[in-house]
């Protein structure tokens, strides 16, 4: 019937669609995939599925969607997965690779593999943790539980599989991109002595098939296991034997493999086997084989079986002992049980032969370990063993006692044969070097979308060809010019031909020339150098004001900054116009971050040329010269340099008759009046010791002479970005007195110098931002430091001289130039080869409830969300259980994760929520009424937070002072683990400093909304109806009853006065009771009708509108344990004049508020009356510029 019809139509008519496609010339592989995609069912149903499959393929190829992977029906029916695992194509930026395995145990081969792979991954630049279902308690500090696995798709999960387990559905339901590492599942027939494991073995084999659709790549640790993956349908599985680092398996004493004991020695011939004592390992059969060998050998011998077992009375250990007794070898068969790594190495070094009669192995690591110890191996080549040892070891052709004895006899009696076996094995095991197996892992990671590390050869090429252009000040003694010259010449010395310089001083410098500069010739050659002939090029701009060079290349800014914050204009320029910022010290790095710079910041340091000063140090005499003891101070004498404190302390320390002098080396500038200060001091105190001020420029030789003739350097600075004179003094071997805070902390310590005590204060410099801080050196401590150094002047081995000698020896190492160049260039390579990614932020706070902390968080996050693109930050709020999650809300995500002040378990639950949401940055809003200090410390110590950037906002630092000292010290130690601790008051900053917490603490004042358009203050007369108000939660301590009392006297002058209490009821009985008490008081005093009781919770805009209608706002607080008031910010933003009590919580507000004389009722009554009656005073009361 179909004789003349083409085959394609014949097959279509018979519904043989696959055959029809093949006859049409479609490749078999593609036909099989199409057939699989169409599934089962009617022709129409299969056609619809096939059409959808082809449509998806076309959209994926067009880049319009991602490829879905089909869900295995078994998993879906089990409820494990409701959505397909995405296949990710194209370039990605995944930099995290975690691992999962069900079990863990110290010494276990798979557990060891987990640690090895983790070490490799971290070495390649990935973040990597290990998660397990069953955690060995001994590994609780280094392993996480599976419940802590992140639930997002921004990481790759390596799923290690060696046995069935009960949480595969959960693992497959995770959004992570997964790859398989298969270690082999022991078949059920080899688990006779562990029957409880048989169901898990059977499950493990089924799960191997179930996992296949969800794995983007598959690896096996041996060829044997790879073949099993292929039988299970995995496409192109690869072998990656990442079970051990061969170097760690080799004998502990590096070098040549140790010579094995000569078999003719009196020591017994030792046969070794290593492995868990179980029937599948065949140790009992090994006893029989050893018995035959011992009978033939007729010399001392022993069999050592190393491996763990639960009890020597268990069935299989007992069987081993029975067979040893049967052969009369009780004293010659040793079961060691579990041993340490050191003991295991000793047994490998002691043994003469290694014999394995295992029935089944997934790999057999001890075989390779034996080879690495030059121990000849005899093995029954079952399962993976045949692949593990190949033809290097002695493979048995039959598993019999006679065959084993034959092989052992040949090793024991034929030294040449033994040597050949050992040599062959040592050559063979090089196939297990890590560098041969890591590429397969990298290919699998790439298939899953992980960002691969830069190939070492490529990185070396970029490093070698990277060119640097320096743009900025170059001429004169100006510090910026000196730094640019130093950087350029240092780089040229280390990387000749790869640098050039473009002089720029608020404009191009057409005629470069500076005869006074020591590096003049080098700089001149760099200025004349052409553009680099290749890429990449980084352009480093170190110029003030900030200058963005119009030069091709990757733009980096180098910045020295001396205060806590940079002005907003500089921050904006750095963020908008540069790819990265180079920081000379960790102090500058912190200032940049705290100021809001989000570009990469490379803490590369700075390496000035100190060779001239080192020479002085080597020549410095240990004896005192016949002249006054000379203190030297070198600086611009800007207010920041602390010259005023310097001369005041010097005047207190010494009199005219003391053999001492102070030389101040500076230069004329509009920000310094040091000469006038010294003259004024002399007029006020003619008996002060000698002070000399030098204001003219010195060349390098003159500066060296100044250092040579000085005996100690004194630098009571208020802030430093680096502090070059301190480094020069250390190199010159001079005792150094310096403030214990600033950029110099990177290369100084109390072992090298005398630190001066300090406290934090608001900066008064000419470049200070509104919230910028510096430190105030302690006058009395500086005075004491002067006297200490002077008192020791005649002792060549004094404490200060010893410190100076240690400093001179260390400064050359800490500020070495070659490492600085390497840090800079390597950092540049990292920046230009890395792309930005979405930032995950976690925020622990109350949320969407009546709470000041919740309002504070909302205020900050509303602005952060407003200022950032939706795809720039993924924000998760970890709220307390009072928050109700609203349907449809997507940004931010809300996860109730803790309960206020819960006694037990709350921090573990919260830490688990952190781990699951997996923020890279975690912000913790802490108030001890919500989370106790002890719980905060517990959370910060949790290992699940250890690798995250943690920012702790402390809202109530004073309450920490009330704790016992040992408890407070424990909490301070926990806070020290945080990346940042933010406080709202300078007083809090100093409290924490006094408790030893300094380096990670940042002053972060409360922000305030934009000022409301309030009316101008009005003139009030007796007939007027003034409205006074208050704002905040209705709680004891807010002083609201005092306002009610005040109405009694105030209405005598203003009968129509009104009190508007915009004070919301807090969610507590305390607040409810306080409202009732105040209402009762108002009725008793007869003023109830004069009060507007607005106790419902209102939006900020509604509150501001009501507050703006008032003539005066009063916050009559008692002293508060809180660090800052959010309520006063809203009050100030209303534009209405604000009056407060002298509570410390309001100290930071300065003249933005009016302060009453005290907390007493009379002071409040009098203060309100005066302000209502003084129109000019209220008109002048303008809020300070709010912190954004």
N, C-alpha and C positions, 0 to 999 in steps of 0.2 A: 504493500500500500504506500509505503514511504520511499520507494526505490529512488525516485528522482528528486526528492525533497532534501535540501541541504541539512547536514547534521544538526545545526543550531536550532532549526525549526522542529525537527524530529524531537529533540530533547525538551524543547519548550512545551510541545504538545503532550509529552509524557510527564510534564512537571518535574523534569530533571534539570532544575535551574543551574545547579553547579556545573553539570556536564555541558549545558548550553553555553555558559560563559567560557569554559575551557576551550570548547570548539570555536569560540569567537576570538581566541587568541589571548584571553586574560590569563596572567600568570597564576599558577596553582596556589601560591601563598595568599594572593589577594582574594582568590575565590573562596578559600577556606575562611578568611576573615569576614567576607561578606555573608557567607553561609551562617557563620556563628552569630553575626549581627542580626540576621533576620529571624533567628530563633525557630520555634515550632508554631504550629497553628495552620489556619487556612491560608490560601494564597494571598488574600487581601490583607490579612493581619501581617503576614511576613513581608508583603510589599510595603506596607506603611512603615514598619520598623526599618526596613532597608532604606527607604527614602529619607527617614529621619537621620539614619546613620550617615548617609552620603551628604546630607545637608550640613550636618555638624562638621564633617570632615572639611567641607568647602569653607565653612565659616572659620574654622581653626586655621586653615592655611592662609586665609585672608587676614588673619590677626584680629578677627572680630569677636572671638570667644575662646574659652579654654576647653580642652578635651576632657570630657567626663570619662571616668573609668567605671565599668559596670560593677554593680554590687553582687557579691556572691549570694545566691538565694538562701543558703544555710545561715549566713550571718544576718541577712535582712529579716528572716523569719524569727531569728532570736532577738530581734530588736536592737541589734548592735549599731546599725547605721541607718539613717534616714536620708542621707544625701551622699552622692558619689564623691569619692576622693578625687580632688582635682589634679590633673596633670598640668604642670606649669612649664610653659615654653618661653623662649626668649631670655633676655638678660634679667637676672634677679640679683638681690643683695642679701640673701640669707647667710647669716654669719654665725648661726647657732646650730649645733648638731648634738643632740642628746642620744642616750642609749637606754634601752629597756631590756631587762631579763627577769624572768620570774623569780629565780632563786639567787642566793649569794652565800658564800662561805669563804672564810680565810683559807687560802691555799688552793681553792677550787680552780680548775683550769679555765672555765668560762668566766669566773669572776676576775681572774688574772688578765684574761683577754679584755674585759671591760676596762680595767685600769690602764692597760697598755694602749688601747684605742683612744681612751680619753687623753692620755699624755700626748699621743701623736696629734690628735685634733687640736688641743690647746697650743701645741708647738707650731701648728699651721695657722694659728690666728683665730680659730673658732672658739666661741664660748661652748662649754660642754659639761654636762652633768650626767650622772648615772641614776636611774630609777629602777627599783625592784619591787616585786610583790612581797617577797619574804626577805627581810633584812637581818643578816647576822648582827647581833647586838654589838659585836666587836667592831663593826664597820659603820656604826650609826653616825659618826662624824663625817663620813665621806660618801655615803649613799643616801639617796632620798627614796621615799616610798612612792609607789606608782600613783597613789592618789594625789601626789603633788605635781604630776605632769601638767605642763601648760596646755591650755585648750585654745590654741590659735594655730594659724597655718604658717607662721613665720619661723619655723625651724624644721629641720630634718630629724626624724627619729629612726635610729638604727635598732631594729627589733631582733635581738638575739634569740635563737630558738634552739632548745636542747631537750625539751620535755613538755608534755601537755600541761596546761594550767587553766585556772578558772576565770581569768580576766581578759581573755583575748577580745571578747566583744567590746569591752571598754577601750582597749588599746586601738582597735580598728575604728572606733567611733571618734577618736581624736582627729582634729583637723590637720595635724602635722603631716608632712610628706614623708613617706616611710620607705625604708629599704630593709631588706632581710639579710641577716648574717646567720647562716645555718651551721650548727655545730654537731648535728646528728642526734637523732632520738634512738636510744638503745631499744632494739626490738624486744617485744614481750617475751619471746622464748629465752632470752638471756636474763630474765628477772625472776627466776624461780625462787631464789632465796629472799626476794623482796616482793612478795605477791601484791602488796598494797600499791606498788608502783606500776603494775601492769595496766590498770585503767588509764593512768596518766600517759603511758607510752602509746597506747592505742589512740588516745585523744590527741596526743602530740602529732601523730602522723596524719590524722584527719585535719588538724589545724594547719598543717603545712600546706595542704591543698586549699583550705579556706582563705588563707592569707594571700594567695597568689594574685587575685585581682586588685589588691590594695597596695602592692609593692611596686614602686617605680624602678627598682633594680634589686637584684638578688646576688648575694655573695655566699660562698661556702668556704670553710676553712681547710678543705682538702678536696682533691680530685674526686675521691670516693663520694663525698657529700654533694659535690657538684652534679655527679651523675644521678643521684637521687632527686635533686631539684629538677633536672631535665625530665625524669620520669613523671614528676608531679606536674609537668606542663609549664615550668618556668622557661621563659625565652632568654637565651644567652646568659645564663648565670656565670659568674666569674669566680676564680679561686683567689682568695686573699687570706693567707695563713697568718693572721695577726693574733697569734696565741701567746707569743713570747718575744722578748728581745734577746736575740742570740747572745749578745754581749753579757747579759745577766745570767745566762745559763752556763757560761764558761766558768772555769775555776776562778775563785775569788782573787788569787794572786795573779795580776795581769802579767802578760809576757808569754813565754813558751809554755805549752801544755806540760803539766808535771809528768815526770816519768813514773809509770805505774810500778808498784812493788814487784821486784823480780820474783818469779814463781818458785824459785829455789830457796827463797828465804824461809825463815822459821815461821813467819806470820802465815796464818791459814789462807788458802786460796778462797777468795770471797766471791760468791755469786750473788748478784743483787737483782731485786725486782722492786719497782715502785708503783703503787696504785692502790686504790681503795680495796679493802679485803672483802671480796664478793665473788660468787661462783663464776660470773662471766669473765673474771680476770684469770681464772685457772691456777691460782696459787697452790691448791692441793695437788694438782697434776705436776706442778713444778717440783714439789717435794719428792715425788716418785722419780722424776728425772734426775734430780740432784742425788738421790740415793744411789742410782746406778753409776753416776759419775764418781761419787765418793768411794764406792766399792772398787772401781777400776783405778782411781788415782792413788789410793793407799797412802796419802799424805794428809796433813791437817787441812781441813776445808770447812766451809760453813755457807749456809744459805741465809741471806738477810732479806726479809720481806718488810718493806717500809710502806705503811699505809694505814689509814684510820679505820677503825671499826668501833661499834658501840660498846660491845662487851666481849671479853675473851671467852665467855661462856656461850656466846651466840653460836648458831649451828655451824656456820662455815668456818670461823676461827677454830672451833672445836674439831672440825673435820681435818683441818691442817695439822693440828696438834696430834690427832689420832694417827695420821699417816706418818708423822715424824716418829712417833713412838713405835709404830709398826716396823719402821726401818732402823730402830734403835738410834735415832738421830736427835733425840730430845735436846741435847746440849749443842747441837750443830745447826739447828733451825731457829732463827731469831725473828720474832714478830715485834717490831718496834712500836707499833701504833703510830699516831700522828707525831711528826717531828717538826722542829723549826727549820727555816731555810738554811741556817748555819749547819745544823746537824745533817740535813740532807746533802749538802755539799761535801761534808766530811765522809759520808758513806760513799758518794760517787768517787771521791779521791782515794778511798781505801780499797774499793772493789777491784776485782780482776776481770770480771765479765758481767754483762747484763743480759738476762734471759727473760723473754716474754712469751707466755703461752696463752695469752688472752684469746677468748672466743670472739670478742667484738671490741673494736675501738673506733671512735669517730675521728681520731687523729693519732694520739699516743705521744704526748709531749715528753714523757720521761725517756723515750727512745732517743730523741734529739738531745736531751740533756746529757744522757750517757755518752753519746758521740762527742759532744762538746767537751766532755771530761776525758777524752781519749780512752774511753772504755769500749772494748769491742762488744758488739750487740749480736745476739742470737734471737731470732723471732719467728714465730709462726705467722705467716703473711696473710692473716685474715682481714677482712673488711678494709678499713683505711690504712692499716699497717703496711700493706703491700705498696701503697703509694707514698707513705711517709718515709720508708727506708729505701724504696726502690732496690737497686742492686748494690747499695753501699755496704749494707750489713750482711750478716749470714742468715739467709732465708732458709728455713726448714722445709724440706719437701714432704715430710710426714710429721705428724704431731705425736711422737712417741718418746718414751724415756730413752731408748737406745739412740735415737737420732740426736737428741739433746746431748747425751753423754758423749757421743762421737765428736760433736762440734766442740764441746768443752775440753775434751782431751787434746784435740788439735791445738786449741788456744793455749792450754797449759804446758804443752810439751814442745811446741814449734814457735820459737820467738820470731823468726822471720815471717811466718804466716800471720802471727798476731800483729806485727808491725805493719804489714801490708793492709790488713783490715782497718787498723786505726788510721793510717794515712788516707785510705780511700774514704773513710767516713768523714774525716776532717775536711777533705776537699768537697765532699758532697753537701755538707750542711750549709755551705755558703748560699745555697738556693733559698734558705730561709732568712737571709738578711732582710731587714725591714724595707730597705729601699726597693726590693723586688716586689713587695706586696702592697705598699702604699698606693702606687698608681691605680690599681684596681679599685681601691676604696675611693680615690678621688674621682674616678670615672663614674662610680655609682652615685657619689654625692652630686656630681654635675647633672646626672640624669634626674635627680630629685630637685634640682633647682638651687643647690647651694653655690655660693660664690666661692670659686676656687682661689686659693692663694696664688700670688704672683709667682710664676715659675722662677726658680733661683737664677737660672741663666739670664732670663729676661730682666729680673731685678738688678742683677749685676751690671747688665748693659745700660739700664737707665741710670743707675748710680754712677757708672763710669762716665757717661756722656752728659750728665746734668750740668748746666752752666748757671752761674749766679751773676746778677747785675745788682749792684748796690746804688741806691738813689738817695741823696740827701746831703746834709752838711758835711763838708770835708775839710774846710780850711779853718785855721785858728785854733785857739785853746778851748773853745766851747766844747762842753762834754759830749754833745751829740756828734760833733765832728770827730773828736778823739775816738769815740766808739766805732763810728763808721770806718775810720782808717784802720783801727785795730782789727775789726771783723774782716775787712777786705784783704789785708796783708796776711792775716792768719789763714784764711781760706786759700789764698794764693800759694802760701808756703806748703800747705798740705795737698792742694789740687792745682798744680801749676797750669796756667793757660786756660782755666775754666772760669775766670772772674773778669769783670770789668766794673768800672765806677762811672756814674753820671753825677757830677756835682750839681746840687740844686739847693738854693737858699731862698725860699719864697719866689723862685724863678730861676731860669738857667744861669749858670756861671760861665760866661764866655771865655774869660781869661783865667784859667786855673794856674795857680802857682803859690807855693807856700814853703819858703826856704827854712822856716823854723821847725817844720814837722820832721821828726826823725825818719819817717817812712816816705819822705817827699818823692824820692826817685821811683819807688815802687808804685806809689799812688799815681804819679804822672804817667807811668806806663800803662796802668789800668784804665786811666781816663782816656788814653789815646787808642785803646784796643777796640777793634771792630765788633759788630754784632756777632754772636756765636753762630757757627756754620750749621748747627743742628739743634735738635730739641731733645729734652725739655729745657726750658729756661725759667728759673724763678727770679722774680724781681723783688728785692727786699728794700722797702722804704722805711727809713728811720729818720723822721723829720718832724719838727714841731713848728707850726701846727701840722696836723695829719695831712699828708700829701699823697694823692693817688697818681702814680706815674703813668704817663701816656706812652708806655713801652710794652711791646708784645711780650707775653709770657704769663706765668702764674704769679699773681701778685700776693706777696706776703708783707705784713707790717711787723716791724720790730719795735717794741714799745717798752720804755722804762716808766713806771708809774709809782708814786710814793705814798698814795693815800688809799683808803679803802674802796673808793668809788671813782669812776671816770665820769666826766660830764656827758650828758645824753648825746650831744652832737658828735663827740668822738666815738661813742658806742655805735651810733647810727652809721658813721662812716666806715668803721671796721666791719660791721655786718653787711653793709651794702656793697662795698667796693673791693674787699679783699677775700682771698680764698682761705687764708690762715693767718694766725698771729703768732709771732715768735716771742716767747716770754723769757727774760733773763733769769728769773727766780720764781720759786713757788709763790712768793708773796704777790708778784705781778700776775701770775696765773690766777690766783684767788681773786684779786681785784677785778680782773677782766670778767671772770665768771660771775662774780657777785654783781657786776654792773650790767649784766645782760648780754654779754658777747656770746653768741651762739656758734660762731665759726670755730673750726678746729683750732685749738690752742696748743702749740708745741712748747713744752717746758724744756727748752734746749739748754738754758743757762747762758753764761757768758764767760769767755776765757781771755781776759786781758793779758797783755805782755807784762809780766812781773819780773823779767830777768834782771833788770837793773836793781830792783829792790831786793831780790834774792841775794845778789852779790853783796849788798850792804849787810844783809843778815849774816852772811858767812864771815864778814869782816868785823862784825860788831864786837866790841870788847865787853868782857864780863865785869870789868871794874868801872867805877864811877869816875868820870873825867873831873878835872879841877875846874868846875864851873857849876852854876846853879842847876838843879835837876829841872829838865825842860819838858813840859807838857806841850804837845803840838795838837792843834785843831786845824783841819783843812776842810773848807766848805765854801759855798756861796754865801753863807750866813743869811739865807732866806729864813723867815720865821720857822719853817719846817726843820731847819738844821739844829734848833735848840741852842743857839749861841747865847741867848738871854739867860737860859738856865745854866749854861756853862760858866759864864762869868759870875753869876750869883753864887753858885756852889764854890767856885774857886775863891771868891771873896770870903766866904764863910770858913773855908778850910785853912787858909794861910794868911799870915801877916807879913808886913814889909821885912821883918827880920829873918823870915824863913828863906833858906837857900833854894829857891824855886822860882820858876818863871813860866808864863803861859804865852805861847806864840800862836796867834790866829792868822792863818794864811787864807786870804779871800781875794775878791776883786770888786771893783766898784760896780754897783748895780742898784736900780731903783727900789728893789725889794729888801735892801739891807741898810741898816743904820748902825752897824756894830761899832764903828769908831765913836759915834755920838754916845752910844750906850756905855762904852768904856770910860769916856770922858765924864759922863754924868756920874758914874759909879765912883770915880776918883774924887769928884767934888764932894760927894756925899760921904765917902769913906777914904780919907787920904792915907790910911794905914794899910790898904790892900797890897798884896804882893805884886810883883812886876807882871804887867801884861803888855805884849807888843802886838800891834795889828799891822799886817803886811797886805796892802791892797794892789800892788802892781803885779803884772803878769810875770811868771817865771818860766824859763825854758826847762827842758827835761833835766839838764845837768843841775840847774839851780834847785829844782824840786828834790832831786836825789840828795843834794848836799843838805837840804833842810831836814830830810828824814834821817840822814846820817848823824846829824848833830842833836837830834831829839832823843829823849829817853822813854817817852810813852805817848800814845795817841789817845785823845779823848774825843768821843763823838756822841754827845747826848741827843741824838736825832729824834725827831717826832715821826719820821717816816722815810723809808728808803726803798727805791726800786732795786738797787744792787748794793751801793755803798763801796765804791772803789777805794777811797782812802783806808777803809778798814782792811781790805784785801792787801793793799800796798803795805800797811803797817805790819800785818802778819808776816808777809814775805820778808820784810826788813827786820824781823825779829824783835819788834817793839812790843812791850806790854800794851794791851788794848783795853780801854774802857769804852763800852758802847751800850746803848739802850738794848734791852733784851727782846726786841721785836723789830721786824723789818726784813728787807730783802737779804741782808747779810746773814740771816739765820741759816741759809743754805750752806754757808761755809764757816760759820763760827759756832761755838758752843761754850758752855761754862768750863769745859776742859781747856779752852784756848784763850779765854779772855774774861774780864770782869764785867758781867752784865749789870746794868743799872735797872732798878725796878721802875715800873711805869703803871699808868692806868689809861684807859681809853677816854677820849674826849672828842667833841665835835671839832672838825678841822676849821682853822681860820686862815688857810692859805688863799692866795689870790686866784687859784683855779678850783677851789673847793665846790663840789656839788652840795645841794641842800642837805643831804644825809651823809656826806662823806666824813670819815673819822680819821684821826691820827692818834698818836699816843703822847701822853705827857710824862716825860722822865721825872722821877722822884728827886726833888732837890736835896733832901737829907741823905738819900742813898748815894747820890752822886758826890756829895760832900765827903761821905765816908769813903767812897772809892778813891777819891783824890788822896786822902790821908793814908789809906792802906798802901797804895803804890809808893807814895813818898816815904813812908815809914820803912819800906823794904829796900830802899835805894842802895844801901851799903851791903846788902846780902846778895851775892852773885847766884845763890841757889834758892832764892826766895820763891814763894808760890807763884808770883806774877812772872818771874823770869822763866820758871819751868813751863808755865803755860805758853809763854811766848816762844820758847824753843819747840814745843810740840806743835804750835800753830805754824811756825815756819816750815817744819818738816811736812805738815799735812797739806798746806795750801797749794803746793806744787801738784799734788795728786788731785785734789778736789776741783781745781780750776785748770786742769791740763787742757791744752789746745787741741790735740789730735782727737780725743773723744768728743770734744765739743763739735768739731767739724763733722764727725761721723753721725752724731745725734741729729744735727741740723739736716744733713743730706738725706739720711734715712727717713727722718720725719717728713721731709719734702716729698720723697718718693711715695710714702704712705698716703699723703694728702692727694697727690695728683692721680693716684690709682684707685681711689675710693670714692664711691658715690653715697649720697645721703639716703636715709631710709626713714620709714615711718617710726616715730618715737612712741613707745608704749609708756603711759604714765598711770600710776596707781595713786589714789588719794584717799587716805584713811581719815575719815571725819564724820561727824554727825551731818545729816543732809535732809533738807526739806522737812525739818521739824523746828519747833520753837526753841532756838538755841543760838547763843551768840557766836559760837564756833561754826555752826552751820551757816549763819549769815556771812561770817567772814569768808568761809570757803566759797560760798556762792558769789560773793563780790569779786573774789580773785578769779574764779573759774569763768564767770560770765565774760570778763574782759579777755582772759586767755583764749577762750573759744572764739570770741569776736575778732581777735587779732591773728588767729592762725587758720590756715586752710584746712578743710575737713580731712584731707588725706595726709596732713603733716603730723598729727598727734592722734593717738587712740587713747582716750581717757576712760578710766574705770574708777568709779567712786565705791570704795569699800566702806559702806555705812554701817551704823548699828541697826539692830533689828526693828527699831521703831519706824524706819523708813518704809513706805509702801511704794513698790515699783509700779510705775504707771505703764499701762499698755501702750505700745507704739513708740515709747521713748527710746531713741537710739544713741543720742549724744548729749551728755555722757552716758555710758553704761552704768547702771546701778546694781551693786551686789551687796545685799545685807550680809555682814560677815562677822559681827561681834555683838556682844551684849554689854551694856554699861556696867562696869565694876563687878562683873561676874567673878565668883570666887575661884573657879577652876576650869581649865580647858579652853577658856576664851581665846588665849593667845595662840594656842596650837591651831584652833579653828581659823583664826585670822591669818596666821602664817601660811596655812594651807591655801587659803583664798588668794593670798599674795602669790604663792607659787603657781597656782592654776591660772590666774589672770596674767602672771608673768610680766609685770612692768619692769622696764629698764630703769625707770626713775620712780621711786616711791616716796611720796610726801605724807608725813604723819603729823596731823594736827593734834597736839597733846594738851589736854587740860586734865588735871588730876581728879576732877569730879566726874570725868568720863572714863578715862583709863588711868589706873593708879600708876605712880612712879615705878613701883615694883614690876607691874605688868609691862610697862614700856621697856624697862631694862631686859625683861625676859624676851620680849619680841625682838629687840635689837640684837640679842645674842643668838637668836635662832639662825641655824645654818642656811635656812631658806631665804634669808635676806643678805647673806654674806657677800654675794657678788653684785648686788644691785647698788645703784646710786641712791642713797637714802638721805632725805631732807626732813629733819625733825623741827617742827615749829613749836616752841615752848611758850604757852600763853600764861603760865603762872610760875615763873622761876622762884619768886620769894618763898613759896611753900616748900621748896626743896631744902631751905635752911632749917626748917622745923624738924627734919628727920635726924635720927641718930647719925653720928659721923661715919660709922662703918657702913651703914645703909646708904648714905649719900655718896660715899666713895665708890660703892658698887654701881650706883646709877651713873655716876660721872664716867666710870670706866666703860659702861655700856654706851653712853653717848659718844665717847671717843671713837667708837666703831663707825659712827655715822659720817657720811660725806660732808654734810652741813648740819649745823644746829642754828636755827634762826631765832633771834630774840627781838623783842619790840622796844626795849629800853637800853640806853647806854649803861644804866645802873646794872641791868642784868648781865651785860657783857662783862662788866667788872666783877660781878659776883662769881660768874663761872671762871674767870681768870684766876681769882683768888682760890678757887677750888681745883685749879690745875688744868682747866679746859680752855684752850686758847686757839689752837691752830685751825680748827674747823668751825669756829663760831662766827656768825655774821649778824651784824645789826640790820634788822629788817622792820622798819617802823610800819605801823598800820597805814594802809592807804585810805583815801577819802574820795567820795564821789565828787563830780564837778559841782561847783557852787550853784545853789539854787538862786533864781532871780528874785531875791527878797526886796521889799520896799525899803527906802531909806528910813533910818530911825526917826520917829515922829516926836514932836514936842508934847509932853504930857503935863496937863494941869489938873487941878483938883476934880474938875468935872469930867475928865477923860475916863475912858474905860480901858486901862492897861491890861494886857494879857501877858501873864508870865507862864512859862511852860517848863516841862522836863521831858526827858526821853530815855528809853531803855526798858529793861525788864523790871517788873514790879516785884522787887525782892528786898528783904532786910539788908541794911548796909548801904542802900542807895539814898538814904536820908529824906525820903519823900514825906515822912511824917513832919519833918522840920518845915517843909514848905507849907503844909497845912496849918501848923502853928503860926507861921509867919503871916498868914492871911489875917489873923486877928488884929495885929497892929497895922498892917498895910491898908486895911479898908477904912481905917480912921481918916487917912489922907485921901485915899481913892475909893470911895464907896462902891464904885462900879467895877472894881478890879475882878479879874477872872484868873483862875488857875487851870491850865490845860495840861493834864497828865497823859501824855502819849506814851504810856508805860504798859506794855503787853503783859498779860498773865503768863507766867512760865509754867511748864508742865510739871508742877510739883505742888504738894500740899503746902509747902513753905510759902510759895507765892500766893496761893489762894488765901491762906491765913493772914498774910500781910495786907492783902487788899481789904479783907473784912475788918481787920484792925484799924486801918486808916479810914475806912468809911465810918466806922463807929466813932473814931476820934473826931472826924469832921462834923458829925451830928452833935457830938457832945459840945464842941466849940462853937456850934451854930454857923458853920461856914460850908456846909455840905452843898448848898445850892450855888455856891460860887465856883464849884469845881466841875470840870468836864472830865469824866472818867472814861478815857479811851483805852480800855484794857484788852481789846481784841488785837490779834496779831495782824499788822498791816504791811503793805509793800513799802519799800523805801520811798517811792515817789509820793504815795499818799501821806506818809509820815512827814516828808520834807515840806509838802504843801501846807500841812497844819502847823508845823513848827515855824515856817516862814511868816505866818500871820501873827506870831507873838512879838512882843516888844522886848522880851528878855527871856533867855533860857537859863535855867539853873540846874546844875548837877551837884547836889549837896552831899557827896559821898562821904562815908567814913573811910578810914584807911582800908585799903583793899589788898588782898594777896595776889591779885591779878597784875600782869605786867603792862597791860595797855587797855584802853577803853575803846571799844568800837562805837559805843553810843555817842561819845563826844565828837567822833568824826562826822556822824550824821548831823549832830547839832550844829557843828561849825559849817557844814556844807549848806545848811538852810539859809545862811547869810544873816541870821539873827545874832545879836551879841550874846556871848556865852559867859556865864560866871560859874566858878567852881570853888570848892573848898581846897585847902592846901594839901590835899592827898598826893602821895608820891606818884600815883598813877597818872597824874596830870602834869608832872614836871616837864616832860619833853615839849609841852605846848607853848612854852615861852610866853610871849606877849600876845598870843592869839586869843587868850582868855583873860578874864579878870578874876583875881583870886580874893576870896574873903580873908579876913584877918585870922580866922580860926574855924573850928568845927562847931563851936557853941551856938546855941539858938540866937543869942544876942548878936553875935558876929554876922550870922546869916540875915537876920532881920535888918540890921543896920546896913549891910552891904547891898541888899536888894533895894532898900529905900533910897540909898544914895544914887544908885544907878538909874532908877526910874526917874529921879528928880534931876539928873544931870544929863541933859540931851547931848551935849558935846562929848561926854565920856562914852556914851553908847555909840555915838556916830563914829568915833575914832576906833572903836573896837572892831578890828577887821581880822578875819582868820588868816593864819599863816598859809603860805603856799602848800597845798596838800601833797603828800607823797602819792605817786601814782601806783 
